[in-house]
Amino acid sequence: MNTKQIDQEFVANTYNRCGVEICRGKGSEVWDETGKRYIDLGSGIGVTAFGYCDDEWMKAVTEQLTCFQHTSNLYYTKPCADLARLLCQKTDMKKVFFSNSGAEANECAIKVARKYCQNKKGEDFYNIVTLKNSFHGRTLTTLAATGQEHYHQLFKPLTSGFLHTDAGDLDTLNKCVTENKVAGILIEIVQGEGGVNCLEKDFVQGVEKIAKDNDIVLMVDEVQTGNGRSGQLYAYMEYGIKPDVVSTAKGLGGGLPIGATLLGDKVADVLGYGEHGSTFGGNPIACAGALSILKRIDDDLLQQVRQKSRYVWTKLQNAKGVESVSGMGLMIGIKTDKPAREVVEKCLERGVLCLTAKDKVRLLPALNIEQELLDEALDILLEIVGE
Ligand SMILES: *Cc1c(COP(=O)(O)O)cnc(C)c1O
């Protein structure tokens, strides 16, 4: 049996895989089982921030691997401590809780918001407001947070205490917060899975004000937008706000599983001993890799991300078959005349990996993708879109 046959027999049927087996990768290129080469504009859904088998990242990871691979959270480890410090230095947040995925990073955020408000306001202040069309993860609680009904079906009852309002509608959000007993608001600055839709600046600043006025916890889900993807270190930085909690994952580990929940002044000491935990959280290998990624997301790199973003936008906006472009930085949504799924399938055939988000084609290339590879891939994409 080949890999595809074994997978189809023994791996749960939750993924509609596209038929290609990935065997090897370097930078923004990968090769399949037949030796066919692809340019990757998806980065494993925004995870391989500096591409495949990046030299610096591999060095950091393998150096740690030769020391020790894991210990329990009963002991201190340097990669974990150093990564937490660097995250705080770069964001002005005060403390970090490490986990292993985006959903877990959001779970921690929600626990923090609930405990903060239960301590301060009473036990019934547990509601969390999120936006319609959002995506916050697949656990039963983060599914409840996700404002898309079709993800909820078949799995009810979900965790209770979640309310959803429309993005862009401050009046309804304000009413929702004042008329219910609310602990916090959780938003994505750019709704990734929802179709790469940026929230408006006025709305985001309004959300911050509502959270402040009501002394509730403002949480920003930067799982997809974070770690340089948006052209800022975190997308909220572009909007001039200061969240109380930032959750992130995906690109932070550069390809190893890690989640981080960053806690600001207001909530830094909300969680006490034994109130949250994770066996693998803060794993030294994952943290060593993340540290090497985070160190390189400096002003220079961010400027390159923004410059590449402008380049891609210009190329796309004038192209035949493109209806509209959305997103921020190297998180780009393209509404095409052709169905997005068809575009992605044809790109695959022609050796370009890209993604969909709702009815759009979605691009999440490595932050350091070479200009020549970007050009080559975009030419193929635009030829298909314009056919
Ligand atoms: C991917 C994603 C998640 C879930 O992350 P997992 O690592 O799959 O649990 C949560 N929020 C947003 C915005 C995401 O894009």
The ligand as an SDF file (V2000), in Angstrom:
LIG
                    3D

 15 15  0  0  0  0  0  0  0  0999 V2000
   -6.1990   28.4580   12.8520 C   0  0  0  0  0  0  0  0  0  0  0  0
   -6.9150   29.3590   13.7920 C   0  0  0  0  0  0  0  0  0  0  0  0
   -7.2930   28.9370   15.0730 C   0  0  0  0  0  0  0  0  0  0  0  0
   -7.1250   27.5040   15.5440 C   0  0  0  0  0  0  0  0  0  0  0  0
   -5.8050   27.1370   15.6330 O   0  0  0  0  0  0  0  0  0  0  0  0
   -5.4210   25.5640   15.8620 P   0  0  0  0  0  0  0  0  0  0  0  0
   -3.9390   25.5930   16.0240 O   0  0  0  0  0  0  0  0  0  0  0  0
   -5.8870   24.8320   14.6570 O   0  0  0  0  0  0  0  0  0  0  0  0
   -6.1260   25.1380   17.0890 O   0  0  0  0  0  0  0  0  0  0  0  0
   -7.8630   29.8640   15.9210 C   0  0  0  0  0  0  0  0  0  0  0  0
   -8.0770   31.1350   15.5370 N   0  0  0  0  0  0  0  0  0  0  0  0
   -7.7310   31.5750   14.3190 C   0  0  0  0  0  0  0  0  0  0  0  0
   -7.9520   32.9970   13.9610 C   0  0  0  0  0  0  0  0  0  0  0  0
   -7.1450   30.7070   13.3960 C   0  0  0  0  0  0  0  0  0  0  0  0
   -6.8390   31.1360   12.1600 O   0  0  0  0  0  0  0  0  0  0  0  0
  1  2  1  0
  2  3  1  0
  2 14  2  0
  3  4  1  0
  3 10  2  0
  4  5  1  0
  5  6  1  0
  6  7  2  0
  6  8  1  0
  6  9  1  0
 10 11  1  0
 11 12  2  0
 12 13  1  0
 12 14  1  0
 14 15  1  0
M  END
$$$$
